[in-house]
Amino acid sequence: MEAPGEGPCSESQVIPVLEEDPVDYGCEMQLLQDGAQLQLQLQPEEFVAIADYTATDETQLSFLRGEKILILRQTTADWWWGERAGCCGYIPANHLGKQLEEYDPEDTWQDEEYFDSYGTLKLHLEMLADQPRTTKYHSVILQNKESLKDKVILDVGCGTGIISLFCAHHARPKAVYAVEASDMAQHTSQLVLQNGFADTITVFQQKVEDVVLPEKVDVLVSEWMGTCLLRVEQTPSSRLCFPGPAGIVSGLSS
């Protein structure tokens, strides 16, 4: 007699074994990668501010160059969530670095980005084609031509030199110094020459903070739509350095 369970099994005793569900290894790897990325995001990391920043709304943090900031989450490529002095908020990622020593205190990366945007002919063509804008500048120069006559004029951020050309043509100034930091200055020099005002208008391809003029100026003019040129602190610099005691500052805006 066979011991129970030792003989061959009948079909009624066979227990079916279900085949395991196939594993989606691609999905599993993605989950592991997502988890690792999440883990990295959850680990705070200390950075140092490489430039000053002033918050533009209540969700952002203000800070000064050299301050240490704890980044809690790299929310996007441009904006990170961090903590400074017990306060949390969004921080522009391009204002942070691992070591301050890696960055020159006179680093011009922000200025280069700003001025490069004004170095393209397409942008200036669009501005010149804005008839109400250009007509307004023309009328302002005409209305003030007597005040500009025989004066030394500084045009800050001259672009194509349109305001300088209006001044030279209508006001008969003693001299016009047109300052433009972007590569547009090279084209402006040609425009001045082709319009016959090379004896009156001198173009400088520099930031106004760095330019050295041969004389004090009487009038500072600029097209400063929306920013008052505070983006690069041009107006305060030029107002302190150039105009004489009776100097005039004129901002043109459409």
Summary of the structure (lengths in Angstrom):
residues: 254
radius of gyration: 32.7
end to end distance: 110.7
largest distance: 130.9
contacts: 664
relative contact order: 0.09
helix: 35%
strand: 23%
